[in-house]
């Protein structure tokens, strides 16, 4: 029967972190504390096992005392379809063309149409910090009056996908797209608009994102 610290090392390597310091840096853990937990010098509690298990994609019960299977039944995941907020345009940088998509768990109340965007940079600080996840339902419906005044993911008539505050334009079917930085985009027509269904802060987002190609414990 493997020791608790041996299972922690196994889970870390299987999750794609070759060095303990890499895992500690990724999840914001104290490096010395984590290394002591992993080399057996400082046994960790079940509460800490839950944190490690969530980060490495294993069950806390297995990690702590080898009870039950390594992994729970797979939870439904959604695709992270792009990144947003890296510049003043607030444009969505889609991840098409890669071998796979990064994924994250379906948010509470989400459906099979849910997708997510990952925030990059600090141009959206009051709305979502760098590293946050923004979920929305990818149903491609036209904007509705109750969206006015709120941040939405929209696609313009010329094909740009943006995350902007939606305001009424100067005429029927026209909208103003406003952001924290940069000038507003005046009087544009939209193909569709979607409100965020959940915004996950950076620290929590780091724990739940599964990067494409990450190895999992078999």
Phi and psi restraints in degrees (value plus and minus 20) as a CYANA .aco file:
   2 UNK   PHI     -89.7   -49.7
   2 UNK   PSI     130.7   170.7
   3 UNK   PHI     -96.1   -56.1
   3 UNK   PSI     141.1   181.1
   4 UNK   PHI     -77.5   -37.5
   4 UNK   PSI     -63.9   -23.9
   5 UNK   PHI     -89.0   -49.0
   5 UNK   PSI     -48.7    -8.7
   6 UNK   PHI     -87.4   -47.4
   6 UNK   PSI     -59.0   -19.0
   7 UNK   PHI     -87.1   -47.1
   7 UNK   PSI     -55.4   -15.4
   8 UNK   PHI     -83.3   -43.3
   8 UNK   PSI     -63.7   -23.7
   9 UNK   PHI     -84.1   -44.1
   9 UNK   PSI     -62.3   -22.3
  10 UNK   PHI     -80.4   -40.4
  10 UNK   PSI     -64.9   -24.9
  11 UNK   PHI     -85.0   -45.0
  11 UNK   PSI     -59.7   -19.7
  12 UNK   PHI     -84.1   -44.1
  12 UNK   PSI     -65.4   -25.4
  13 UNK   PHI     -86.3   -46.3
  13 UNK   PSI     -62.7   -22.7
  14 UNK   PHI     -85.0   -45.0
  14 UNK   PSI     -47.2    -7.2
  15 UNK   PHI    -100.6   -60.6
  15 UNK   PSI     -20.5    19.5
  16 UNK   PHI      80.2   120.2
  16 UNK   PSI      -8.8    31.2
  17 UNK   PHI    -126.0   -86.0
  17 UNK   PSI      85.7   125.7
  18 UNK   PHI     -90.8   -50.8
  18 UNK   PSI     -47.5    -7.5
  19 UNK   PHI    -141.7  -101.7
  19 UNK   PSI     124.3   164.3
  20 UNK   PHI     -80.3   -40.3
  20 UNK   PSI     -56.1   -16.1
  21 UNK   PHI     -84.6   -44.6
  21 UNK   PSI     -53.2   -13.2
  22 UNK   PHI     -85.3   -45.3
  22 UNK   PSI     -63.8   -23.8
  23 UNK   PHI     -84.7   -44.7
  23 UNK   PSI     -63.0   -23.0
  24 UNK   PHI     -81.7   -41.7
  24 UNK   PSI     -61.3   -21.3
  25 UNK   PHI     -87.4   -47.4
  25 UNK   PSI     -60.5   -20.5
  26 UNK   PHI     -82.5   -42.5
  26 UNK   PSI     -60.7   -20.7
  27 UNK   PHI    -124.1   -84.1
  27 UNK   PSI     -14.3    25.7
  28 UNK   PHI      54.2    94.2
  28 UNK   PSI       7.4    47.4
  29 UNK   PHI    -109.2   -69.2
  29 UNK   PSI     135.0   175.0
  30 UNK   PHI     -86.5   -46.5
  30 UNK   PSI     101.5   141.5
  31 UNK   PHI     -83.1   -43.1
  31 UNK   PSI     -62.9   -22.9
  32 UNK   PHI     -85.0   -45.0
  32 UNK   PSI     -60.7   -20.7
  33 UNK   PHI     -83.9   -43.9
  33 UNK   PSI     -65.4   -25.4
  34 UNK   PHI     -82.9   -42.9
  34 UNK   PSI     -64.9   -24.9
  35 UNK   PHI     -81.7   -41.7
  35 UNK   PSI     -57.6   -17.6
  36 UNK   PHI     -86.5   -46.5
  36 UNK   PSI     -57.5   -17.5
  37 UNK   PHI     -84.2   -44.2
  37 UNK   PSI     -60.0   -20.0
  38 UNK   PHI     -98.2   -58.2
  38 UNK   PSI     -50.7   -10.7
  39 UNK   PHI    -111.1   -71.1
  39 UNK   PSI     -18.8    21.2
  40 UNK   PHI      68.8   108.8
  40 UNK   PSI     -20.6    19.4
  41 UNK   PHI     -92.4   -52.4
  41 UNK   PSI     -44.7    -4.7
  42 UNK   PHI    -156.9  -116.9
  42 UNK   PSI      74.7   114.7
  43 UNK   PHI     -76.6   -36.6
  43 UNK   PSI     120.5   160.5
  44 UNK   PHI    -123.1   -83.1
  44 UNK   PSI     134.4   174.4
  45 UNK   PHI     -99.9   -59.9
  45 UNK   PSI     149.4   189.4
  46 UNK   PHI     -85.5   -45.5
  46 UNK   PSI     -54.3   -14.3
  47 UNK   PHI     -80.3   -40.3
  47 UNK   PSI     -63.8   -23.8
  48 UNK   PHI     -89.3   -49.3
  48 UNK   PSI     -54.0   -14.0
  49 UNK   PHI     -80.6   -40.6
  49 UNK   PSI     -56.6   -16.6
  50 UNK   PHI     -82.4   -42.4
  50 UNK   PSI     -61.2   -21.2
  51 UNK   PHI     -82.9   -42.9
  51 UNK   PSI     -67.1   -27.1
  52 UNK   PHI     -85.7   -45.7
  52 UNK   PSI     -60.7   -20.7
  53 UNK   PHI     -84.0   -44.0
  53 UNK   PSI     -61.8   -21.8
  54 UNK   PHI     -83.3   -43.3
  54 UNK   PSI     -60.4   -20.4
  55 UNK   PHI     -87.5   -47.5
  55 UNK   PSI     -58.0   -18.0
  56 UNK   PHI    -119.5   -79.5
  56 UNK   PSI     -18.7    21.3
  57 UNK   PHI      54.1    94.1
  57 UNK   PSI      14.4    54.4
  58 UNK   PHI    -145.8  -105.8
  58 UNK   PSI     153.9   193.9
  59 UNK   PHI    -104.4   -64.4
  59 UNK   PSI     117.8   157.8
  60 UNK   PHI     -82.7   -42.7
  60 UNK   PSI     -56.3   -16.3
  61 UNK   PHI     -84.9   -44.9
  61 UNK   PSI     -60.5   -20.5
  62 UNK   PHI     -86.0   -46.0
  62 UNK   PSI     -64.5   -24.5
  63 UNK   PHI     -83.3   -43.3
  63 UNK   PSI     -59.8   -19.8
  64 UNK   PHI     -96.6   -56.6
  64 UNK   PSI     -70.2   -30.2
  65 UNK   PHI    -159.7  -119.7
  65 UNK   PSI       0.7    40.7
  66 UNK   PHI      42.2    82.2
  66 UNK   PSI      14.5    54.5
  67 UNK   PHI    -108.6   -68.6
  67 UNK   PSI     105.5   145.5
  68 UNK   PHI      55.0    95.0
  68 UNK   PSI    -190.6  -150.6
  69 UNK   PHI     -90.5   -50.5
  69 UNK   PSI     142.5   182.5
  70 UNK   PHI     -83.9   -43.9
  70 UNK   PSI     -64.6   -24.6
  71 UNK   PHI    -140.3  -100.3
  71 UNK   PSI     127.2   167.2
  72 UNK   PHI     -95.9   -55.9
  72 UNK   PSI     150.6   190.6
  73 UNK   PHI     -75.8   -35.8
  73 UNK   PSI     113.2   153.2
  74 UNK   PHI     -77.8   -37.8
  74 UNK   PSI     109.8   149.8
  75 UNK   PHI    -104.8   -64.8
  75 UNK   PSI     132.1   172.1
  76 UNK   PHI     -83.0   -43.0
  76 UNK   PSI     118.0   158.0
  77 UNK   PHI    -139.7   -99.7
  77 UNK   PSI     137.2   177.2
  78 UNK   PHI    -141.7  -101.7
  78 UNK   PSI     139.3   179.3
  79 UNK   PHI    -102.1   -62.1
  79 UNK   PSI     121.5   161.5
  80 UNK   PHI    -111.8   -71.8
  80 UNK   PSI      83.1   123.1
  81 UNK   PHI    -104.0   -64.0
  81 UNK   PSI     -28.1    11.9
  82 UNK   PHI     156.2   196.2
  82 UNK   PSI    -195.0  -155.0
  83 UNK   PHI    -140.4  -100.4
  83 UNK   PSI     131.3   171.3
  84 UNK   PHI    -164.6  -124.6
  84 UNK   PSI     129.9   169.9
  85 UNK   PHI      73.5   113.5
  85 UNK   PSI     -13.1    26.9
  86 UNK   PHI     -92.2   -52.2
  86 UNK   PSI     -37.1     2.9
  87 UNK   PHI    -163.0  -123.0
  87 UNK   PSI     157.3   197.3
  88 UNK   PHI     -87.4   -47.4
  88 UNK   PSI     -36.7     3.3
  89 UNK   PHI     -94.6   -54.6
  89 UNK   PSI     -42.1    -2.1
  90 UNK   PHI      44.9    84.9
  90 UNK   PSI       8.4    48.4
  91 UNK   PHI    -100.7   -60.7
  91 UNK   PSI     126.9   166.9
  92 UNK   PHI    -104.0   -64.0
  92 UNK   PSI     104.8   144.8
  93 UNK   PHI    -116.5   -76.5
  93 UNK   PSI      85.6   125.6
  94 UNK   PHI     -94.3   -54.3
  94 UNK   PSI     134.0   174.0
  95 UNK   PHI    -123.9   -83.9
  95 UNK   PSI       4.5    44.5
  96 UNK   PHI     -84.7   -44.7
  96 UNK   PSI     128.8   168.8
  97 UNK   PHI      78.6   118.6
  97 UNK   PSI     -34.0     6.0
  98 UNK   PHI    -105.3   -65.3
  98 UNK   PSI     147.5   187.5
  99 UNK   PHI     -89.1   -49.1
  99 UNK   PSI     -50.6   -10.6
 100 UNK   PHI    -175.2  -135.2
 100 UNK   PSI     148.1   188.1
 101 UNK   PHI    -120.0   -80.0
 101 UNK   PSI     126.1   166.1
 102 UNK   PHI     -86.2   -46.2
 102 UNK   PSI     133.0   173.0
 103 UNK   PHI    -154.5  -114.5
 103 UNK   PSI     145.5   185.5
 104 UNK   PHI    -170.5  -130.5
 104 UNK   PSI     137.4   177.4
 105 UNK   PHI     -82.9   -42.9
 105 UNK   PSI     129.7   169.7
 106 UNK   PHI     -79.6   -39.6
 106 UNK   PSI     112.5   152.5
 107 UNK   PHI     -93.2   -53.2
 107 UNK   PSI     141.8   181.8
 108 UNK   PHI     -74.8   -34.8
 108 UNK   PSI     109.4   149.4
 109 UNK   PHI      61.9   101.9
 109 UNK   PSI     -21.8    18.2
 110 UNK   PHI     -95.2   -55.2
 110 UNK   PSI     140.8   180.8
 111 UNK   PHI    -139.5   -99.5
 111 UNK   PSI    -194.7  -154.7
 112 UNK   PHI     -87.2   -47.2
 112 UNK   PSI     -32.6     7.4
 113 UNK   PHI    -110.7   -70.7
 113 UNK   PSI     -19.5    20.5
 114 UNK   PHI     -89.9   -49.9
 114 UNK   PSI     122.1   162.1
 115 UNK   PHI    -159.9  -119.9
 115 UNK   PSI     154.1   194.1
 116 UNK   PHI    -159.8  -119.8
 116 UNK   PSI     137.0   177.0
 117 UNK   PHI    -141.6  -101.6
 117 UNK   PSI     124.0   164.0
 118 UNK   PHI    -123.5   -83.5
 118 UNK   PSI     107.4   147.4
 119 UNK   PHI    -100.2   -60.2
 119 UNK   PSI     111.4   151.4
 120 UNK   PHI    -145.2  -105.2
 120 UNK   PSI     108.9   148.9
 121 UNK   PHI      69.8   109.8
 121 UNK   PSI    -195.7  -155.7
 122 UNK   PHI    -138.9   -98.9
 122 UNK   PSI      -0.8    39.2
 123 UNK   PHI     -96.9   -56.9
 123 UNK   PSI     -28.3    11.7
 124 UNK   PHI    -140.8  -100.8
 124 UNK   PSI      12.1    52.1
 125 UNK   PHI     -74.0   -34.0
 125 UNK   PSI     -62.0   -22.0
 126 UNK   PHI     -95.3   -55.3
 126 UNK   PSI     -35.8     4.2
 127 UNK   PHI    -122.1   -82.1
 127 UNK   PSI     -70.2   -30.2
 128 UNK   PHI    -174.7  -134.7
 128 UNK   PSI     107.4   147.4
 129 UNK   PHI     -95.6   -55.6
 129 UNK   PSI     142.3   182.3
 130 UNK   PHI     -73.6   -33.6
 130 UNK   PSI     106.8   146.8
 131 UNK   PHI      75.9   115.9
 131 UNK   PSI     -25.0    15.0
 132 UNK   PHI     -92.4   -52.4
 132 UNK   PSI     142.5   182.5
 133 UNK   PHI    -132.6   -92.6
 133 UNK   PSI     114.4   154.4
 134 UNK   PHI    -134.3   -94.3
 134 UNK   PSI      97.3   137.3
 135 UNK   PHI    -115.8   -75.8
 135 UNK   PSI     127.7   167.7
 136 UNK   PHI    -174.8  -134.8
 136 UNK   PSI     143.3   183.3
 137 UNK   PHI    -109.7   -69.7
 137 UNK   PSI      99.0   139.0
 138 UNK   PHI    -105.4   -65.4
 138 UNK   PSI      51.1    91.1
 139 UNK   PHI    -128.9   -88.9
 139 UNK   PSI     -24.8    15.2
 140 UNK   PHI      36.6    76.6
 140 UNK   PSI      26.8    66.8
 141 UNK   PHI    -115.6   -75.6
 141 UNK   PSI     130.5   170.5
 142 UNK   PHI     -81.6   -41.6
 142 UNK   PSI     135.4   175.4
 143 UNK   PHI     -82.3   -42.3
 143 UNK   PSI     130.2   170.2
 144 UNK   PHI    -140.3  -100.3
 144 UNK   PSI     137.5   177.5
 145 UNK   PHI     -76.4   -36.4
 145 UNK   PSI     -51.6   -11.6
 146 UNK   PHI     -92.8   -52.8
 146 UNK   PSI     -26.3    13.7
 147 UNK   PHI    -104.1   -64.1
 147 UNK   PSI     -37.2     2.8
 148 UNK   PHI     -81.7   -41.7
 148 UNK   PSI     113.5   153.5
 149 UNK   PHI      71.0   111.0
 149 UNK   PSI     -22.5    17.5
 150 UNK   PHI    -140.2  -100.2
 150 UNK   PSI     136.5   176.5
 151 UNK   PHI     -92.2   -52.2
 151 UNK   PSI     114.6   154.6
 152 UNK   PHI    -160.4  -120.4
 152 UNK   PSI     137.7   177.7
 153 UNK   PHI    -111.0   -71.0
 153 UNK   PSI     106.7   146.7
 154 UNK   PHI    -153.0  -113.0
 154 UNK   PSI     136.2   176.2
 155 UNK   PHI    -138.4   -98.4
 155 UNK   PSI     105.0   145.0
 156 UNK   PHI    -100.2   -60.2
 156 UNK   PSI     147.4   187.4
 157 UNK   PHI     -80.7   -40.7
 157 UNK   PSI     -48.6    -8.6
 158 UNK   PHI    -111.6   -71.6
 158 UNK   PSI      -8.3    31.7
 159 UNK   PHI      74.2   114.2
 159 UNK   PSI     -15.1    24.9
 160 UNK   PHI    -101.4   -61.4
 160 UNK   PSI     114.4   154.4
 161 UNK   PHI    -125.2   -85.2
 161 UNK   PSI     103.0   143.0
 162 UNK   PHI    -153.4  -113.4
 162 UNK   PSI     137.8   177.8
 163 UNK   PHI    -134.9   -94.9
 163 UNK   PSI      85.7   125.7
 164 UNK   PHI    -161.6  -121.6
 164 UNK   PSI     142.4   182.4
 165 UNK   PHI    -102.1   -62.1
 165 UNK   PSI     107.6   147.6
 166 UNK   PHI    -113.4   -73.4
 166 UNK   PSI     103.8   143.8
 167 UNK   PHI    -147.4  -107.4
 167 UNK   PSI     139.4   179.4
 168 UNK   PHI     -92.0   -52.0
 168 UNK   PSI     118.7   158.7
 169 UNK   PHI    -109.6   -69.6
 169 UNK   PSI    -186.6  -146.6
 170 UNK   PHI    -103.0   -63.0
 170 UNK   PSI     -27.5    12.5
 171 UNK   PHI    -175.6  -135.6
 171 UNK   PSI     155.5   195.5
 172 UNK   PHI     -78.1   -38.1
 172 UNK   PSI     113.0   153.0
 173 UNK   PHI      56.5    96.5
 173 UNK   PSI     -14.2    25.8
 174 UNK   PHI    -130.4   -90.4
 174 UNK   PSI     122.9   162.9
 175 UNK   PHI    -154.3  -114.3
 175 UNK   PSI     134.0   174.0
 176 UNK   PHI    -126.0   -86.0
 176 UNK   PSI     112.6   152.6
 177 UNK   PHI    -130.0   -90.0
 177 UNK   PSI      97.2   137.2
 178 UNK   PHI    -134.9   -94.9
 178 UNK   PSI     121.9   161.9
 179 UNK   PHI    -151.7  -111.7
 179 UNK   PSI     151.8   191.8
 180 UNK   PHI     -89.1   -49.1
 180 UNK   PSI     -54.4   -14.4
 181 UNK   PHI    -142.9  -102.9
 181 UNK   PSI     128.2   168.2
 182 UNK   PHI      63.8   103.8
 182 UNK   PSI     140.6   180.6
 183 UNK   PHI     -92.4   -52.4
 183 UNK   PSI     135.4   175.4
 184 UNK   PHI     -88.9   -48.9
 184 UNK   PSI     136.2   176.2
 185 UNK   PHI    -116.7   -76.7
 185 UNK   PSI      95.6   135.6
 186 UNK   PHI    -110.1   -70.1
 186 UNK   PSI     120.8   160.8
 187 UNK   PHI      26.6    66.6
 187 UNK   PSI      45.2    85.2
 188 UNK   PHI    -131.0   -91.0
 188 UNK   PSI     133.0   173.0
 189 UNK   PHI    -116.8   -76.8
 189 UNK   PSI     124.4   164.4
 190 UNK   PHI    -137.6   -97.6
 190 UNK   PSI     120.1   160.1
 191 UNK   PHI     -98.4   -58.4
 191 UNK   PSI     -60.0   -20.0
 192 UNK   PHI    -179.8  -139.8
 192 UNK   PSI     145.3   185.3
 193 UNK   PHI    -167.5  -127.5
 193 UNK   PSI     126.4   166.4
 194 UNK   PHI    -161.7  -121.7
 194 UNK   PSI     115.2   155.2
 195 UNK   PHI    -103.5   -63.5
 195 UNK   PSI     126.1   166.1
 196 UNK   PHI     -81.8   -41.8
 196 UNK   PSI     117.8   157.8
 197 UNK   PHI    -117.3   -77.3
 197 UNK   PSI     -39.3     0.7
 198 UNK   PHI    -183.6  -143.6
 198 UNK   PSI     123.9   163.9
 199 UNK   PHI    -145.5  -105.5
 199 UNK   PSI      96.9   136.9
 200 UNK   PHI    -120.1   -80.1
 200 UNK   PSI     103.1   143.1
 201 UNK   PHI     -81.1   -41.1
 201 UNK   PSI     139.9   179.9
 202 UNK   PHI     -75.6   -35.6
 202 UNK   PSI     -65.5   -25.5
 203 UNK   PHI     -81.7   -41.7
 203 UNK   PSI     -64.8   -24.8
 204 UNK   PHI     -90.1   -50.1
 204 UNK   PSI     -56.5   -16.5
 205 UNK   PHI     -81.7   -41.7
 205 UNK   PSI     -60.0   -20.0
 206 UNK   PHI     -79.6   -39.6
 206 UNK   PSI     -51.6   -11.6
 207 UNK   PHI     -95.7   -55.7
 207 UNK   PSI     -46.6    -6.6
 208 UNK   PHI    -126.8   -86.8
 208 UNK   PSI     -36.3     3.7
 209 UNK   PHI     -90.1   -50.1
 209 UNK   PSI     113.4   153.4
 210 UNK   PHI    -131.6   -91.6
 210 UNK   PSI      93.9   133.9
 211 UNK   PHI     -95.0   -55.0
 211 UNK   PSI     123.2   163.2
 212 UNK   PHI     -77.3   -37.3
 212 UNK   PSI     110.9   150.9
 213 UNK   PHI      68.0   108.0
 213 UNK   PSI     -23.2    16.8
 214 UNK   PHI     -84.8   -44.8
 214 UNK   PSI     120.9   160.9
 215 UNK   PHI    -101.0   -61.0
 215 UNK   PSI     126.1   166.1
 216 UNK   PHI    -139.1   -99.1
 216 UNK   PSI     134.5   174.5
 217 UNK   PHI     -87.8   -47.8
 217 UNK   PSI     108.5   148.5
